[in-house]
Amino acid sequence: MDQTVFLGVPFHAGQGHLGTALAPDAFRETLPANWQDLGDVPAPAFHGREAAIHHAQALSKKITSLDLRKKFLCLVGGDHGQGLGSVHGMLQHHPDLIVVWIDAHADANVPSASPTGNMHGMPLAWLLGAKEGAPWWLQRTLSPQRLLYIGTRAIDPYERMLIEELDIAVITPEEARSPQFENILRRHLRRMDPKGKSPVHISFDVDALDSGIINNTGTRVKNGMSFIEVEKAFEVIAQEQRVVSAEIVEINPELGTAKETQALCLWARDLILSVIPPQSVSLFPSLKNAFSEEWRRSL
Ligand SMILES: [Mn+2]
């Protein structure tokens, strides 16, 4: 990759907290000097599910319009509803895209099955081809065999059915904690892409982390991943040398302290840096920051 381009997505209409829209600017304070900042994809001036779908459409259009040859795309949201636009936009560039969705939730409800009605719990249902409530502008769908969940543990009944019927791969937090994690992850990546040629998009929802170690996100869930396990996931995926884009979502600077937000953004920045090809060695030993260290000591 010759260049990393950054796009902010102040997306909040997919859930009830306005604060997620503040995360792109918080992340900007950690932006490496050699990244190109393309600004934000602005949010519409109305609220609710239609606003979220509209924002996702704008994001998809923006990504589609970019020349991404030899460029790595870093997206920072926003709530996870933006995944509808980011994955759809990346599919326009790479129809064979593989998506690794690191998240406490499956984000694959349709409106009638959703316990909350929040759009940020729906993007994958539509990307996988569910018709109910699907936006008219969706042109491409994601093959269920090209989706991998990691750290997912809060799965609603409809989502459970979808995952089973479509045979979607899930690496549970228990598996992420096991000594076999790296092997399990490698095996899934190989199965999804036996020839090792497909580009990879990582969609990281910070609520994949355990509720006991993160305050700055709106839907915290117990029994989640540790910082080290998330770093390990990024490290194994990075070794594939095929990551073309990554997004970090659901950081909410209005929850938790400013210091926690800053530290979380720094850690997230380092995660992104660790997957931009070419990667010959893990960046983490040199990129460790106070946040990671401090939290690790408390675990
Ligand atoms: Mn999510």
Boltz pocket constraint, residues with backbone or C-beta under 6 A from the ligand:
constraints:
  - pocket:
      binder: B
      contacts: [[A, 80], [A, 102], [A, 103], [A, 104], [A, 105], [A, 107], [A, 120], [A, 205]]
      max_distance: 6.0
